[in-house]
Amino acid sequence: MRITCVGGGPAGLYFSVLAKLADPNHEITVLERNPAGVTWGWGVVFWDDLLDDLFAYDKVSAERIWESARKWDEYQVRATGKPVTHLAGYGFSLGRHRLLEILAERALELGVTISYQDELSDIDALPPADLVVACDGARSRIRDSAAEHFGAEVEVASNKYIWLGTPHVFDTFTFGFEKTPAGWIWFHAYPFNSSTSTFIVECQPSTWAGLGFDSLDARAGTAKLQEIFAKHLDGQQLVDHRAEVGGTGWLNFRRVTAQRWDHGNVVLMGDSAHTTHFAIGSGTKLAMQDAMALADAVASLSSGENLPVALERYEHRRKAALAPLQKAARASSAWFERFEQYADLPAKRFSYALSNRRGEYATWRYLLHMSTQTRLLRTMLRWTLSARRWRRARRRPVTPGRPMLTNTA
């Protein structure tokens, strides 16, 4: 089977790996518009559920991802005028560049062809293929070439945000809220290797304009953000890659929902089919789980199932899995859009409101949160969660001869 993936992000590369593992005779080509090793992203986050899936589908790439990932043990909440508080939970983060490197290496090992600096976007100009996988992002040109059929709906969120990096390495996942004369502005930050952290800044449009970001270029805007968040950065800089090429990275989040995901031999995957607000950190996870489901659908063709039926089943499976997360993401982004309702809460109640922004926690979670703000009880909770993480890691398959999974980066 000849398969062309338009887009060399995590979804396209991981699908190519899984499809090739399922049938080495597949001829798979990944078309990526950027040069090899070039990406605009910083770090991505994920949790145990994705790791479980990765080890179930391809333990070779999963082990490489695990070994490169950085672990964090709790969430820290900082806000002007309030003492620092903490939220229970752990997760993992990894540089997007490193993730793409791992997946590209694995794809090439298996015989996938990756064509870099390939800007093909017109479906009529694509090489002949039995299956075309459109994984070319939220502004997918392949999807838009048949816009009426796919029925993509785009909802633009009101808040402004910008995705930055910094050489300041945060100890753990950190939310920081600063009150300025123009209003509140905040960041979501997390380390993803030993020398760099992701630093996402968000604010309401009135604050964004009031601080002058509507008239500042990338360099001046980044300098202003460094000044606002100076006490959190320990003297380090913020970096906006777009400062090197002009323009600015400020955006409004675009919530994309495609009504149909397949059209003939073309199928959507990842952000081309759906986007999920960054406030719940699930974009990469959902894209890679799309790849798993589509690989399963393609594998079913060997048992006699036809392509349209397989693609329809893939779509239904993923839409069902996405629904609760999309609901959570909407609730989460809406919380930040009405931030002033919570800004004056006492510190512990404020951080709990942030934690429960999806509105789904039972009462005992509030009691646990309030009681574990002391160092001793918080440490005991972290030990409990660390033990749970260790037990879960032990259940995952590893390559014979490799050490037990003990990532503590």
Phi, psi and chi 1 to 4 in degrees:
 res  aa     phi    psi   chi1   chi2   chi3   chi4
   1 MET       -  133.6 -174.2  176.6 -171.0      -
   2 ARG   -94.5  122.0  -66.6  172.8  -60.1  177.3
   3 ILE  -125.0  131.5  -58.0  172.3      -      -
   4 THR  -118.5  124.4  -61.8      -      -      -
   5 CYS  -103.1  119.7  -64.4      -      -      -
   6 VAL   -94.5  100.3 -177.6      -      -      -
   7 GLY   124.3  121.5      -      -      -      -
   8 GLY  -105.3   38.0      -      -      -      -
   9 GLY   -83.0 -171.0      -      -      -      -
  10 PRO   -56.7  -38.4  -27.7   36.5      -      -
  11 ALA   -65.3  -51.6      -      -      -      -
  12 GLY   -64.4  -43.7      -      -      -      -
  13 LEU   -67.8  -42.7  -71.4  171.9      -      -
  14 TYR   -69.3  -38.4 -165.2   55.4      -      -
  15 PHE   -61.0  -41.7  167.7   74.8      -      -
  16 SER   -61.9  -36.7   74.1      -      -      -
  17 VAL   -63.7  -49.8  166.4      -      -      -
  18 LEU   -67.9  -39.2  -60.4 -176.0      -      -
  19 ALA   -65.7  -38.0      -      -      -      -
  20 LYS   -70.0  -36.8 -161.6   70.6  171.1  174.4
  21 LEU   -64.1  -37.6  -76.6  170.5      -      -
  22 ALA   -68.3  -36.6      -      -      -      -
  23 ASP  -151.4  100.8 -172.8  -15.2      -      -
  24 PRO   -59.9  -15.7  -22.7   34.1      -      -
  25 ASN   -81.4  -11.5  -67.7  -41.8      -      -
  26 HIS   -60.2  136.9  -72.9  -37.4      -      -
  27 GLU   -97.5  106.0  -62.0  176.6   17.3      -
  28 ILE  -116.8  128.4  -54.7  175.6      -      -
  29 THR  -123.8  132.5  -59.0      -      -      -
  30 VAL  -109.0  123.5  176.6      -      -      -
  31 LEU  -102.6  120.8  -53.4  179.5      -      -
  32 GLU  -125.5  127.8  168.8   53.2   40.8      -
  33 ARG   -74.1  -25.9   62.0 -175.6  176.1 -175.2
  34 ASN   -83.8  157.8  -71.1  -36.1      -      -
  35 PRO   -64.9  159.8  -19.0   30.9      -      -
  36 ALA   -58.3  134.8      -      -      -      -
  37 GLY    82.7    3.0      -      -      -      -
  38 VAL  -107.5  127.5  172.6      -      -      -
  39 THR  -151.7  149.1  178.7      -      -      -
  40 TRP   -85.7  -14.3  -70.8  107.2      -      -
  41 GLY   -77.9  169.0      -      -      -      -
  42 TRP  -109.4 -101.2  -69.2   95.1      -      -
  43 GLY  -114.2  160.8      -      -      -      -
  44 VAL  -122.4  156.1  -59.5      -      -      -
  45 VAL  -118.6  155.2  -65.8      -      -      -
  46 PHE  -159.1  173.5   52.8   94.8      -      -
  47 TRP  -133.5 -176.5  -70.7  -92.8      -      -
  48 ASP   -58.2  -33.1  -88.2  -30.2      -      -
  49 ASP   -62.4  -39.9   56.8  -15.6      -      -
  50 LEU   -69.3  -40.4  179.0   62.2      -      -
  51 LEU   -59.4  -41.9  -80.4  170.5      -      -
  52 ASP   -57.6  -45.0  -69.9  -15.3      -      -
  53 ASP   -65.7  -42.1  -71.5  -17.5      -      -
  54 LEU   -61.8  -43.0  -67.5  173.9      -      -
  55 PHE   -69.3  -29.7  -86.0   94.4      -      -
  56 ALA   -71.2  -32.6      -      -      -      -
  57 TYR   -93.4  -39.3  -85.0   83.0      -      -
  58 ASP  -157.7   97.4  177.0   31.8      -      -
  59 LYS   -70.3  -19.8   60.9 -175.7  178.3 -179.0
  60 VAL   -66.0  -54.2  174.4      -      -      -
  61 SER   -68.6  -32.4   58.1      -      -      -
  62 ALA   -62.7  -42.5      -      -      -      -
  63 GLU   -63.1  -38.3  -74.1  169.7  -12.9      -
  64 ARG   -68.1  -38.7  -64.8  172.5 -173.6  175.7
  65 ILE   -65.4  -46.0  -70.2  169.8      -      -
  66 TRP   -59.1  -45.3  169.1  -95.5      -      -
  67 GLU   -66.6  -25.7  -69.6  165.2   -2.2      -
  68 SER   -92.7  -13.8  -63.5      -      -      -
  69 ALA   -77.0  153.3      -      -      -      -
  70 ARG  -105.8  139.1 -172.8  177.8  179.7   95.4
  71 LYS  -103.6  141.9  171.5 -177.7   63.1   67.1
  72 TRP  -131.7  149.8   31.0  -90.1      -      -
  73 ASP  -107.2   -7.9  -77.4  -33.4      -      -
  74 GLU  -166.3  176.1   62.9 -178.1   -1.0      -
  75 TYR  -112.0  137.4  -60.6   80.1      -      -
  76 GLN  -109.8  139.0 -170.8  176.6  103.2      -
  77 VAL  -121.6  121.5 -177.7      -      -      -
  78 ARG  -121.0  137.9  -49.4  170.3 -177.4  175.7
  79 ALA  -150.7  141.5      -      -      -      -
  80 THR   -50.5  127.5  -59.0      -      -      -
  81 GLY    80.9    4.7      -      -      -      -
  82 LYS  -126.8  146.8  -55.1  179.4 -165.1  -65.7
  83 PRO   -66.7  155.4   22.7  -31.9      -      -
  84 VAL   -67.6  136.0  173.9      -      -      -
  85 THR  -125.2  173.5   53.3      -      -      -
  86 HIS  -136.0  150.5  -57.9   82.6      -      -
  87 LEU  -118.0  140.6  -56.4  175.0      -      -
  88 ALA   -73.0  150.2      -      -      -      -
  89 GLY   134.7  155.9      -      -      -      -
  90 TYR  -136.0  164.0   64.7   85.6      -      -
  91 GLY  -164.4 -171.8      -      -      -      -
  92 PHE  -134.7  152.0  -51.1   89.7      -      -
  93 SER  -141.0  154.6   46.6      -      -      -
  94 LEU  -153.5  139.7  179.7   64.5      -      -
  95 GLY   -61.7  135.4      -      -      -      -
  96 ARG   -59.3  -39.2 -179.9  176.9  168.7   85.6
  97 HIS   -59.4  -44.5 -179.7  -83.6      -      -
  98 ARG   -66.8  -40.1  177.5   58.3 -178.0  147.8
  99 LEU   -60.5  -46.4  176.0   60.4      -      -
 100 LEU   -64.3  -37.0  -66.1  178.4      -      -
 101 GLU   -61.9  -45.4 -176.3  178.4   61.6      -
 102 ILE   -61.4  -47.5  -69.9  169.7      -      -
 103 LEU   -69.0  -37.5  -63.5  177.8      -      -
 104 ALA   -66.3  -42.6      -      -      -      -
 105 GLU   -60.1  -44.1  -72.8  174.6   -5.8      -
 106 ARG   -65.4  -41.9 -178.9   62.6  170.5  147.2
 107 ALA   -61.5  -45.3      -      -      -      -
 108 LEU   -64.7  -38.1  -68.5  170.9      -      -
 109 GLU   -57.9  -34.2  -71.3  169.6    2.7      -
 110 LEU   -88.8   -3.5  -64.6  169.7      -      -
 111 GLY   100.0   12.7      -      -      -      -
 112 VAL   -74.0  142.3  173.7      -      -      -
 113 THR   -94.8  126.9  -60.6      -      -      -
 114 ILE  -115.4  121.1  -55.4  176.4      -      -
 115 SER  -108.2  107.4  178.4      -      -      -
 116 TYR   -87.5  162.2  -69.5  103.4      -      -
 117 GLN    53.5   41.2  -66.4 -177.3  -81.6      -
 118 ASP  -113.4  105.4 -158.3  -35.4      -      -
 119 GLU   -91.7   14.3 -169.7   63.7   41.0      -
 120 LEU   -53.1  125.9  -77.8  176.0      -      -
 121 SER  -135.4  -15.9   57.7      -      -      -
 122 ASP   -89.4  119.9 -178.8   -5.1      -      -
 123 ILE   -60.0  -29.0 -165.4  164.3      -      -
 124 ASP   -70.1  -19.3  -65.8  -32.1      -      -
 125 ALA   -93.8   -2.9      -      -      -      -
 126 LEU   -72.3  150.2  -67.4  171.8      -      -
 127 PRO   -64.2  154.6   22.8  -32.9      -      -
 128 PRO   -54.9  135.9  -22.9   33.6      -      -
 129 ALA  -153.6  150.2      -      -      -      -
 130 ASP   -78.9  -26.2  -58.9  -57.6      -      -
 131 LEU  -144.1  129.1  176.8   65.3      -      -
 132 VAL  -113.2  121.0  174.5      -      -      -
 133 VAL  -102.8  113.8 -177.6      -      -      -
 134 ALA   -89.6  101.9      -      -      -      -
 135 CYS  -128.0   46.8   39.0      -      -      -
 136 ASP  -102.2   28.4   51.3  -21.4      -      -
 137 GLY    91.7  178.6      -      -      -      -
 138 ALA   -62.5  -27.1      -      -      -      -
 139 ARG  -102.8   37.4  -60.8  178.6 -175.8  -89.5
 140 SER   -48.4  121.0  170.1      -      -      -
 141 ARG   -76.1  -31.7  -63.7 -177.0 -177.1  179.5
 142 ILE   -64.6  -45.2  -60.8  -61.6      -      -
 143 ARG   -62.2  -43.4 -177.8 -164.0   65.4 -140.4
 144 ASP   -70.8  -18.7  -69.9  -12.2      -      -
 145 SER   -69.6  -19.4   69.2      -      -      -
 146 ALA  -129.9   49.3      -      -      -      -
 147 ALA   -56.7  -41.1      -      -      -      -
 148 GLU   -64.2  -36.9 -174.7  174.3  -20.1      -
 149 HIS   -72.4  -49.7  175.1   84.0      -      -
 150 PHE   -71.2  -28.5  -71.9  115.5      -      -
 151 GLY    61.2   46.0      -      -      -      -
 152 ALA   -71.2  130.4      -      -      -      -
 153 GLU  -108.8  134.2  -61.5  174.9   -6.6      -
 154 VAL  -119.8  122.5  179.8      -      -      -
 155 GLU  -114.3  123.3 -179.4 -177.8  -12.8      -
 156 VAL   -96.6  122.2 -179.5      -      -      -
 157 ALA   -71.9  156.5      -      -      -      -
 158 SER   -81.5  -34.7   62.9      -      -      -
 159 ASN   -67.7  151.5  -81.3    2.2      -      -
 160 LYS   -96.1  145.9  -52.7  -67.9  -69.5 -170.7
 161 TYR  -147.8  160.0   77.2   97.2      -      -
 162 ILE  -145.6  138.6 -172.8  168.7      -      -
 163 TRP  -102.3  110.5 -155.1  -72.1      -      -
 164 LEU  -121.6  172.6  -54.4  171.2      -      -
 165 GLY  -128.8  166.3      -      -      -      -
 166 THR  -153.7  144.6  176.0      -      -      -
 167 PRO   -75.1   -5.0   23.3  -31.4      -      -
 168 HIS   -74.4  122.9  173.8   65.0      -      -
 169 VAL   -94.9  109.4 -179.6      -      -      -
 170 PHE   -70.3  147.4  -74.8   83.2      -      -
 171 ASP   -67.5  -32.4  -67.7  -27.4      -      -
 172 THR  -157.0 -178.2 -168.3      -      -      -
 173 PHE   -64.5  126.6 -163.8  112.2      -      -
 174 THR  -130.1  131.1  -56.3      -      -      -
 175 PHE  -103.3  131.0  -66.3   98.6      -      -
 176 GLY  -130.5  129.4      -      -      -      -
 177 PHE  -119.9  124.3  -60.4   81.7      -      -
 178 GLU  -118.8  133.0  -75.2  -65.3  -37.4      -
 179 LYS   -93.0  124.6 -170.5  173.7 -175.0  179.1
 180 THR  -117.1  168.3   74.6      -      -      -
 181 PRO   -58.3  -22.9  -26.4   35.5      -      -
 182 ALA   -94.6   -3.9      -      -      -      -
 183 GLY   127.7 -177.0      -      -      -      -
 184 TRP   -80.4  144.7  -74.0   87.9      -      -
 185 ILE  -141.0  144.8 -174.4  168.4      -      -
 186 TRP  -143.8  167.0   54.2   89.1      -      -
 187 PHE  -133.6  153.9   65.8   83.4      -      -
 188 HIS  -116.0  119.2  -42.3 -132.6      -      -
 189 ALA  -133.2  147.1      -      -      -      -
 190 TYR  -158.5  145.7   52.4   87.3      -      -
 191 PRO   -75.9  146.2   31.1  -34.7      -      -
 192 PHE  -130.0   -4.2   62.3   82.0      -      -
 193 ASN  -155.9 -168.8   60.0   31.3      -      -
 194 SER   -76.6   -5.9   61.0      -      -      -
 195 SER  -135.3    0.8   60.8      -      -      -
 196 THR  -146.4  146.8  -36.7      -      -      -
 197 SER  -126.4  149.6  -62.0      -      -      -
 198 THR   -78.1  144.0  -66.3      -      -      -
 199 PHE  -142.1   97.3 -163.8   91.3      -      -
 200 ILE   -97.3  123.4  -52.4  169.1      -      -
 201 VAL  -104.6  139.8  179.2      -      -      -
 202 GLU  -141.5  148.3 -175.4 -178.4    7.1      -
 203 CYS  -162.2  167.9   62.9      -      -      -
 204 GLN   -77.3  155.0  -65.4  175.1  -15.1      -
 205 PRO   -59.9  -32.9   15.7  -28.4      -      -
 206 SER   -66.9  -37.3   57.7      -      -      -
 207 THR   -68.5  -42.9  -57.5      -      -      -
 208 TRP   -57.0  -47.4  178.2   76.3      -      -
 209 ALA   -70.7  -39.7      -      -      -      -
 210 GLY   -63.7  -28.9      -      -      -      -
 211 LEU   -87.1   -2.1  -68.6  171.7      -      -
 212 GLY    87.3   10.1      -      -      -      -
 213 PHE   -69.3  -16.6  -69.2  115.9      -      -
 214 ASP   -71.8  -13.1   55.6  -17.6      -      -
 215 SER  -122.4   -1.1   59.6      -      -      -
 216 LEU   -95.4  141.1  -63.4  175.7      -      -
 217 ASP   -78.2 -179.9   64.2   16.0      -      -
 218 ALA   -61.4  -42.4      -      -      -      -
 219 ARG   -66.3  -47.3  -66.5 -173.6 -172.8  -79.5
 220 ALA   -66.9  -39.2      -      -      -      -
 221 GLY   -64.8  -41.7      -      -      -      -
 222 THR   -65.2  -39.3  -59.1      -      -      -
 223 ALA   -62.0  -38.9      -      -      -      -
 224 LYS   -67.2  -40.4 -170.1  170.0 -172.7   68.4
 225 LEU   -65.2  -37.6  -71.6  172.2      -      -
 226 GLN   -60.0  -38.1  -74.9  176.0 -160.0      -
 227 GLU   -67.8  -43.5  178.7 -176.7  -14.6      -
 228 ILE   -64.1  -40.5  -67.4  170.5      -      -
 229 PHE  -105.3   22.4  -64.4  116.9      -      -
 230 ALA   -54.2  -42.1      -      -      -      -
 231 LYS   -69.5  -16.7   67.6 -178.3 -179.2 -176.6
 232 HIS   -91.3  -16.9  -56.4  -78.4      -      -
 233 LEU  -100.3   -5.2  -65.9  169.2      -      -
 234 ASP    52.7   41.6 -164.6   25.1      -      -
 235 GLY    81.3   -0.3      -      -      -      -
 236 GLN   -87.3  165.4  -63.3  -71.5   -8.6      -
 237 GLN   -90.2  161.8  -65.2 -178.0  -28.9      -
 238 LEU  -102.4  147.4  -69.4  174.6      -      -
 239 VAL  -124.9  126.8 -179.1      -      -      -
 240 ASP  -116.3  111.2 -179.2   -3.7      -      -
 241 HIS   -56.7  -30.6  -75.7  -40.3      -      -
 242 ARG   -71.5  -13.1  -73.3  173.3  174.1   78.9
 243 ALA   -63.2  -24.1      -      -      -      -
 244 GLU   -80.1  -18.1  -57.4  168.7    7.1      -
 245 VAL  -121.8   10.2  -64.5      -      -      -
 246 GLY    89.0  166.5      -      -      -      -
 247 GLY    79.3 -163.6      -      -      -      -
 248 THR  -147.1  156.3  177.2      -      -      -
 249 GLY   -93.4    6.2      -      -      -      -
 250 TRP   -65.0  134.2  -76.8  102.7      -      -
 251 LEU  -139.5  165.6  -60.9  166.2      -      -
 252 ASN  -109.1  133.4  -68.3   77.7      -      -
 253 PHE   -63.1  134.9 -177.9   76.8      -      -
 254 ARG  -107.0  111.2  -69.7  163.7   52.1   87.3
 255 ARG   -87.5  108.9 -175.1  178.2  -65.8  109.1
 256 VAL  -102.9  131.8  176.2      -      -      -
 257 THR  -134.9  114.1  -54.1      -      -      -
 258 ALA   -90.7  130.5      -      -      -      -
 259 GLN   -72.0  -35.8  -61.7  -54.3  -55.6      -
 260 ARG  -126.8  145.6  -67.1 -161.5   61.6 -176.2
 261 TRP  -109.4   -8.9  -70.3   17.5      -      -
 262 ASP  -132.4  151.5   64.8  -76.3      -      -
 263 HIS  -152.7  101.0 -177.6   32.6      -      -
 264 GLY    64.8 -121.6      -      -      -      -
 265 ASN   -99.6   16.3   69.1  -26.1      -      -
 266 VAL  -107.1  135.3  179.5      -      -      -
 267 VAL  -137.0  143.4   64.2      -      -      -
 268 LEU   -91.7  150.1  -53.7 -179.4      -      -
 269 MET  -151.6  145.3 -176.4  170.3   63.7      -
 270 GLY    69.5 -143.8      -      -      -      -
 271 ASP   -63.5  -19.5  -77.3   -5.9      -      -
 272 SER   -69.1  -23.8   65.9      -      -      -
 273 ALA   -98.8  -30.7      -      -      -      -
 274 HIS  -164.6  148.5   54.8   82.4      -      -
 275 THR  -126.8  150.9   59.6      -      -      -
 276 THR  -131.1  129.1  -55.0      -      -      -
 277 HIS   -52.7  138.9 -164.4  -88.4      -      -
 278 PHE   -62.3  -16.0   58.0   83.6      -      -
 279 ALA   -63.7  -18.0      -      -      -      -
 280 ILE  -110.3    2.7   66.8  167.0      -      -
 281 GLY    57.1   41.8      -      -      -      -
 282 SER  -119.2    6.7  -65.0      -      -      -
 283 GLY   -60.5  -49.5      -      -      -      -
 284 THR   -66.5  -42.5  -62.0      -      -      -
 285 LYS   -56.2  -48.9  162.3 -167.7  161.2  177.4
 286 LEU   -66.6  -36.8  -65.4  176.2      -      -
 287 ALA   -63.8  -43.0      -      -      -      -
 288 MET   -71.9  -32.3  -63.6 -176.4   76.5      -
 289 GLN   -71.3  -31.0  -71.2  174.6  -28.3      -
 290 ASP   -57.3  -45.8  -78.7   -2.2      -      -
 291 ALA   -59.8  -40.1      -      -      -      -
 292 MET   -62.7  -46.9  -62.3  170.2 -167.7      -
 293 ALA   -65.8  -39.5      -      -      -      -
 294 LEU   -68.8  -37.6 -176.8   57.9      -      -
 295 ALA   -62.5  -39.2      -      -      -      -
 296 ASP   -63.0  -41.3  -73.9  -16.6      -      -
 297 ALA   -63.8  -42.5      -      -      -      -
 298 VAL   -66.2  -38.6  170.0      -      -      -
 299 ALA   -62.4  -29.9      -      -      -      -
 300 SER   -67.6  -17.6   71.9      -      -      -
 301 LEU   -64.7  -26.8  -59.0  177.6      -      -
 302 SER   -69.1  -18.9   62.4      -      -      -
 303 SER   -96.2    9.2   60.8      -      -      -
 304 GLY   105.1   -4.7      -      -      -      -
 305 GLU   -70.5  142.6 -170.1  169.3   59.1      -
 306 ASN   -86.9  161.9   62.8   48.9      -      -
 307 LEU   -60.6  -49.1 -176.6   61.5      -      -
 308 PRO   -56.6  -41.0  -25.0   35.5      -      -
 309 VAL   -66.2  -42.5  171.4      -      -      -
 310 ALA   -63.0  -42.5      -      -      -      -
 311 LEU   -69.2  -35.3  -63.6 -176.7      -      -
 312 GLU   -65.4  -39.9 -167.3   76.4   11.0      -
 313 ARG   -67.1  -40.2 -172.5  157.8   48.4   82.1
 314 TYR   -57.5  -46.7  151.1   72.7      -      -
 315 GLU   -61.6  -46.4  177.3 -178.1  -23.1      -
 316 HIS   -64.2  -41.2  -70.7  164.3      -      -
 317 ARG   -60.7  -46.2  171.0 -179.3  167.3 -177.6
 318 ARG   -73.7  -37.8  -69.4  -54.4  -62.9  150.1
 319 LYS   -63.2  -37.3  -78.1 -175.4  173.7  179.1
 320 ALA   -65.6  -39.9      -      -      -      -
 321 ALA   -71.3  -32.3      -      -      -      -
 322 LEU   -75.6  -30.9  -76.4  164.0      -      -
 323 ALA   -51.6  -50.7      -      -      -      -
 324 PRO   -66.1  -34.3   19.6  -30.8      -      -
 325 LEU   -71.5  -36.8  -82.4  171.2      -      -
 326 GLN   -65.0  -38.0  -71.5  174.7  -34.6      -
 327 LYS   -63.5  -43.8  179.5 -179.3  178.4 -178.7
 328 ALA   -64.2  -40.0      -      -      -      -
 329 ALA   -65.5  -39.0      -      -      -      -
 330 ARG   -62.1  -44.9  -76.8  179.1  175.3  -88.7
 331 ALA   -64.2  -39.6      -      -      -      -
 332 SER   -65.8  -47.7 -178.0      -      -      -
 333 SER   -66.0  -34.7   60.4      -      -      -
 334 ALA   -66.1  -33.6      -      -      -      -
 335 TRP   -59.6  -45.1 -171.3   91.9      -      -
 336 PHE   -69.4  -27.7  -72.8  103.2      -      -
 337 GLU   -73.9  -21.0  -70.4  173.3   -7.9      -
 338 ARG  -116.2   37.2   58.6  175.1 -172.9  -88.5
 339 PHE   -54.5  -35.9  175.0   78.0      -      -
 340 GLU   -57.8  -24.5  -76.6   85.1   -5.6      -
 341 GLN   -65.4  -21.3  -64.0 -179.7   20.4      -
 342 TYR  -113.6  -12.5  -48.7   98.6      -      -
 343 ALA   -59.7  -32.1      -      -      -      -
 344 ASP   -93.3    5.0  -66.2  -29.3      -      -
 345 LEU   -66.7  149.5  -69.1  173.0      -      -
 346 PRO   -57.8  156.9  -21.3   31.9      -      -
 347 ALA   -52.3  -49.9      -      -      -      -
 348 LYS   -66.4  -41.8  -66.8 -179.8 -176.5  179.4
 349 ARG   -69.1  -34.6  -71.6  180.0   57.4 -163.7
 350 PHE   -62.8  -49.1  172.2   77.7      -      -
 351 SER   -67.5  -32.3   57.0      -      -      -
 352 TYR   -66.7  -40.3  179.7   77.0      -      -
 353 ALA   -61.5  -38.8      -      -      -      -
 354 LEU   -63.1  -45.2  171.2   64.9      -      -
 355 SER   -64.2  -38.9  174.0      -      -      -
 356 ASN   -99.7   32.0 -167.7   32.7      -      -
 357 ARG   -67.4  -14.8   57.8 -168.9 -178.0  -85.8
 358 ARG   -82.8  -14.5  -53.7  177.9 -167.3 -177.7
 359 GLY    71.1   38.6      -      -      -      -
 360 GLU  -127.8    6.8   56.7 -169.2   22.3      -
 361 TYR   -83.7  146.2  -75.8  169.8      -      -
 362 ALA   -78.3  164.1      -      -      -      -
 363 THR   -57.9  -36.0  -57.0      -      -      -
 364 TRP   -62.1  -26.1   67.6  -94.9      -      -
 365 ARG   -67.4  -35.8  -68.0  -68.2  -64.8  -96.0
 366 TYR   -65.9  -44.7  174.8   75.7      -      -
 367 LEU   -63.8  -40.7  -60.8  174.9      -      -
 368 LEU   -63.2  -43.6  178.5   66.5      -      -
 369 HIS   -60.8  -47.4  170.0   75.7      -      -
 370 MET   -65.0  -34.8  -61.6  -62.4  -77.8      -
 371 SER   -82.4  -19.6   65.1      -      -      -
 372 THR  -101.9   24.2   53.8      -      -      -
 373 GLN   -87.0   -8.1  -65.3  -53.4  -52.0      -
 374 THR   -82.5  150.7   63.5      -      -      -
 375 ARG   -58.5  -44.2 -178.5 -178.7  -64.5  -85.3
 376 LEU   -63.4  -51.5  175.3   60.6      -      -
 377 LEU   -68.4  -34.0  -68.1  178.5      -      -
 378 ARG   -65.9  -39.6 -163.1  171.6   81.2 -113.0
 379 THR   -63.9  -41.5  -60.5      -      -      -
 380 MET   -62.8  -40.2  -67.7  175.0   63.5      -
 381 LEU   -65.1  -40.7 -179.8   58.3      -      -
 382 ARG   -62.9  -39.8  -70.7  176.0   63.2 -177.4
 383 TRP   -62.4  -40.8  -74.1  -12.9      -      -
 384 THR   -62.8  -45.5  -59.4      -      -      -
 385 LEU   -67.4  -35.8  -67.4  175.0      -      -
 386 SER   -64.1  -39.8  179.9      -      -      -
 387 ALA   -64.6  -39.8      -      -      -      -
 388 ARG   -64.4  -41.4 -174.1  174.3   72.2 -179.7
 389 ARG   -62.4  -42.1 -177.8 -176.7   62.9 -117.2
 390 TRP   -64.0  -44.3  179.0   79.0      -      -
 391 ARG   -63.3  -39.9  -71.2 -165.2  -59.4  -90.9
 392 ARG   -66.9  -39.4 -167.8  160.5  179.2  173.3
 393 ALA   -64.1  -35.5      -      -      -      -
 394 ARG   -64.4  -25.6  -77.9  179.7   60.0   88.4
 395 ARG   -78.9  -12.6  -65.3 -161.6  -62.6  -93.7
 396 ARG   -81.7  143.8  -62.3  177.6 -172.6  129.9
 397 PRO   -70.7  144.0   27.1  -34.7      -      -
 398 VAL  -127.5  157.1  -65.3      -      -      -
 399 THR   -66.2  133.1  -58.0      -      -      -
 400 PRO   -52.5  134.7  -26.8   35.4      -      -
 401 GLY    94.1  -14.1      -      -      -      -
 402 ARG   -89.0  150.1  -66.3 -179.3   72.9   91.5
 403 PRO   -68.5  160.2   25.1  -34.4      -      -
 404 MET   -59.6  148.6 -176.7   64.2   64.1      -
 405 LEU   -68.4  113.1  -57.9  175.0      -      -
 406 THR  -136.2   37.8   55.7      -      -      -
 407 ASN   -56.3  125.1 -179.7  -64.7      -      -
 408 THR  -134.1   23.7   56.8      -      -      -
 409 ALA   -59.9      -      -      -      -      -
